[in-house]
Amino acid sequence: MRTPAPGPRLLFLGLPGDWAGELAALAVRDARRAVRLRTVAGGPPVSEAAAGSWELVRRRPRQPRPEPGRPRPSPYKSLGITVLPGLTPDASATGAQPAGHDGLVVVTGVGERAWWERRLLFHHVQRALGDNRAQRMVLAVTGLGRRAGAAELAEAVRPWASYLGSGASAGRLYGVTVPVRFPGGARGTRPGVPLLWHLGADSELTSRQRRLTDARLAEARTPGSPLALREWERVDRVLHAAPVPPDRTVRVTVVGAPGAGRTTVLAAAHRVLGPERPGLWLHLPDPGALHDLITRRRALEEDTTPSTPGTPNPDRRHWHFQLADGTVPVMDVDWLEADTRGARPDLADRVRDSQCVIVAVDAGLLDVPLDEGRTAELRERTGAATADELIQAAATFHRDADGLPPQVVLLLTGVDRLLRDGRPLRTRAGLLDDFRRLVPAAFAPGVLTALCPVSAGTGEADPPTGVEAPYWLLLLQQLRREAHRLTAVAAGEEEKAGRLRERAERRKETTSKWNPVSRVLGFADGKRADRGEGRARAARDAAAANSEIEKLLHRDLRDTTVLLGGEPYGTGSTGSTTGS
């Protein structure tokens, strides 16, 4: 047998108990009935916690005769299958995920799962879509009972709504949702061909194989359920996920004192901003960082002490994560936590290059209004004095360079401690007055500042509150920066067009109209001026569109007080209380 040509590689993912390994084995066994397929090496996983892999060979359809002098292609093509059946936090934190796969089979079971288990599965799926070539996905729903119908299937698929062709995901993936019942269940139990041959290799199927595959997919439909089989827009070639451009990388510097709850609030945001919710969600590509945040949050919810051996010095903590819309990364976030008690000249360049500076303060320190005596003490105790100097230097630098200074987020952590018998002890106007004493540079002209009272919560009965606001503010700052850049581009194009038109008019007045060279040069200057004015109008229209999007974003920030230069900006209100 001649050397097989390389074929597609498929990756099966699933949580323990969802039968990912069994599903892969059944799919291979069932596919042998439709195509000539034989195992070359490997086999299914030995247990739920172990990975398995197959190398298979199948006979391809009849190939055209090669040109004279060229070798005849092999009639065989390889097929690689890798299974990660039991995804656990420990295995995810230490193990490497295989790369280079063309298709992805996500196995999800019916029934409730802990939030961190779902997040773990989403994490691996996102890594597979970003790190591999996988741009086609099958969502295989297992564990359906004999009488399961549309409602059960829709509930199982609901957490995957952001992946199922909605929003920015449409057109990037081609996949199907297949309800799977193992032998002993209802009719149409066999998964088989649909899982294997609708992942990028269907263009090489024979007519008989394609008819059989389509018939099997039709059998997989659940009557009355639009989610039983949901196909994304077909693509004829693999679309590689584009990396996030450098200008979408957002640097965030979180300053304050240890114990203010900076990492706790980040873990709470990771708990709330999941891919199962509509809109943007928070994805950590690094499995070690993901494991750390999950461990911290679970320890808080289960009231235990997290064990994180090898954790870096908490005085300076670095995180890298993404804000994604479905499968598409929207923004890379470079997140640095730093202790600013005392002088920190090493942070000057970092703060100057940051798009956002978050000043974290424990709400328990502001249960009563500040006076002059306590202001000096708290400025040193919370690190606000050094933060104020860094923000002021950065604002001065950007003002001299005609740029936008970093956005400032006043993060008031543990705001539930400002409630007594369900009533707020402080108003937001009073808290803003305290922050004017602590961080006066945050209220300087041109600085966009937001007051974000947040609570990390402790579980389902006490959920996090307000932790999404800092990430919507990052979007707001990016929109402002883009509008600022577009306005500068429009002004430059208009100035250049004005000079060209003035030169064309001057040449028309000072030279003879019978001079052909002058006529041609004047006509060219006029045309270039017209194009420049068109580019200026396009840039201003784009800036205006950014402003409209910004107004929509303010709807999500209506409970957040936003100030520009110390004055209300957007829909923020300085008169609301901490309890609103």
Rosetta blueprint (number, residue, H / E / L):
1 M L
2 R L
3 T L
4 P L
5 A E
6 P L
7 G L
8 P L
9 R E
10 L E
11 L E
12 F E
13 L E
14 G E
15 L L
16 P L
17 G L
18 D L
19 W L
20 A H
21 G H
22 E H
23 L H
24 A H
25 A H
26 L H
27 A H
28 V H
29 R H
30 D H
31 A H
32 R L
33 R L
34 A L
35 V L
36 R L
37 L E
38 R E
39 T E
40 V E
41 A E
42 G E
43 G E
44 P L
45 P L
46 V L
47 S L
48 E L
49 A L
50 A L
51 A L
52 G E
53 S E
54 W E
55 E E
56 L E
57 V E
58 R E
59 R E
60 R L
61 P L
62 R L
63 Q L
64 P L
65 R L
66 P L
67 E L
68 P L
69 G L
70 R L
71 P L
72 R L
73 P L
74 S L
75 P L
76 Y E
77 K E
78 S E
79 L E
80 G E
81 I E
82 T E
83 V E
84 L E
85 P L
86 G L
87 L L
88 T L
89 P H
90 D H
91 A H
92 S H
93 A H
94 T H
95 G L
96 A L
97 Q L
98 P L
99 A L
100 G L
101 H L
102 D L
103 G E
104 L E
105 V E
106 V E
107 V E
108 T E
109 G E
110 V L
111 G L
112 E L
113 R L
114 A L
115 W H
116 W H
117 E H
118 R H
119 R H
120 L H
121 L H
122 F H
123 H H
124 H H
125 V H
126 Q H
127 R H
128 A H
129 L H
130 G H
131 D H
132 N L
133 R L
134 A L
135 Q L
136 R E
137 M E
138 V E
139 L E
140 A E
141 V E
142 T E
143 G L
144 L L
145 G L
146 R L
147 R L
148 A L
149 G L
150 A H
151 A H
152 E H
153 L H
154 A H
155 E H
156 A H
157 V H
158 R H
159 P H
160 W H
161 A L
162 S L
163 Y L
164 L L
165 G L
166 S L
167 G H
168 A H
169 S H
170 A L
171 G L
172 R L
173 L L
174 Y E
175 G E
176 V E
177 T E
178 V E
179 P E
180 V L
181 R L
182 F L
183 P L
184 G L
185 G L
186 A L
187 R L
188 G L
189 T L
190 R L
191 P L
192 G L
193 V H
194 P H
195 L H
196 L H
197 W H
198 H L
199 L L
200 G L
201 A L
202 D H
203 S H
204 E H
205 L L
206 T L
207 S H
208 R H
209 Q H
210 R H
211 R H
212 L H
213 T H
214 D H
215 A H
216 R H
217 L H
218 A H
219 E H
220 A L
221 R L
222 T L
223 P L
224 G L
225 S L
226 P L
227 L L
228 A L
229 L L
230 R L
231 E L
232 W L
233 E L
234 R L
235 V L
236 D L
237 R L
238 V L
239 L L
240 H L
241 A L
242 A L
243 P L
244 V L
245 P L
246 P H
247 D H
248 R H
249 T E
250 V E
251 R E
252 V E
253 T E
254 V E
255 V E
256 G E
257 A L
258 P L
259 G L
260 A L
261 G L
262 R H
263 T H
264 T H
265 V H
266 L H
267 A H
268 A H
269 A H
270 H H
271 R H
272 V H
273 L L
274 G L
275 P L
276 E L
277 R L
278 P L
279 G L
280 L E
281 W E
282 L E
283 H E
284 L L
285 P L
286 D L
287 P H
288 G H
289 A H
290 L H
291 H H
292 D H
293 L H
294 I H
295 T H
296 R H
297 R H
298 R H
299 A H
300 L H
301 E H
302 E H
303 D L
304 T L
305 T L
306 P L
307 S L
308 T L
309 P L
310 G L
311 T L
312 P L
313 N L
314 P L
315 D L
316 R E
317 R E
318 H E
319 W E
320 H E
321 F E
322 Q E
323 L E
324 A E
325 D E
326 G L
327 T L
328 V E
329 P E
330 V E
331 M E
332 D E
333 V E
334 D E
335 W E
336 L E
337 E E
338 A E
339 D E
340 T L
341 R L
342 G L
343 A L
344 R L
345 P H
346 D H
347 L H
348 A H
349 D H
350 R H
351 V H
352 R H
353 D L
354 S L
355 Q L
356 C E
357 V E
358 I E
359 V E
360 A E
361 V E
362 D E
363 A H
364 G H
365 L H
366 L H
367 D L
368 V L
369 P L
370 L L
371 D L
372 E H
373 G H
374 R H
375 T H
376 A H
377 E H
378 L H
379 R H
380 E H
381 R H
382 T L
383 G L
384 A H
385 A H
386 T H
387 A H
388 D H
389 E H
390 L H
391 I H
392 Q H
393 A H
394 A H
395 A H
396 T H
397 F H
398 H H
399 R H
400 D H
401 A L
402 D L
403 G L
404 L L
405 P L
406 P L
407 Q E
408 V E
409 V E
410 L E
411 L E
412 L E
413 T E
414 G L
415 V H
416 D H
417 R H
418 L H
419 L E
420 R E
421 D L
422 G L
423 R E
424 P E
425 L L
426 R L
427 T E
428 R H
429 A H
430 G H
431 L H
432 L H
433 D H
434 D H
435 F H
436 R H
437 R H
438 L H
439 V L
440 P H
441 A H
442 A H
443 F H
444 A L
445 P L
446 G L
447 V L
448 L E
449 T E
450 A E
451 L E
452 C E
453 P E
454 V L
455 S E
456 A L
457 G L
458 T L
459 G L
460 E L
461 A L
462 D L
463 P L
464 P L
465 T E
466 G L
467 V L
468 E L
469 A H
470 P H
471 Y H
472 W H
473 L H
474 L H
475 L H
476 L H
477 Q H
478 Q H
479 L H
480 R H
481 R H
482 E H
483 A H
484 H H
485 R H
486 L H
487 T H
488 A H
489 V H
490 A H
491 A H
492 G H
493 E H
494 E H
495 E H
496 K H
497 A H
498 G H
499 R H
500 L H
501 R H
502 E H
503 R H
504 A H
505 E H
506 R H
507 R H
508 K H
509 E H
510 T H
511 T L
512 S L
513 K L
514 W L
515 N L
516 P H
517 V H
518 S H
519 R H
520 V H
521 L H
522 G H
523 F H
524 A H
525 D H
526 G H
527 K H
528 R H
529 A H
530 D H
531 R H
532 G H
533 E H
534 G H
535 R H
536 A H
537 R H
538 A H
539 A H
540 R H
541 D H
542 A H
543 A H
544 A H
545 A H
546 N H
547 S H
548 E H
549 I H
550 E H
551 K H
552 L H
553 L H
554 H H
555 R H
556 D H
557 L L
558 R L
559 D L
560 T L
561 T E
562 V E
563 L E
564 L E
565 G L
566 G L
567 E E
568 P E
569 Y L
570 G L
571 T L
572 G L
573 S L
574 T L
575 G L
576 S L
577 T E
578 T L
579 G L
580 S L
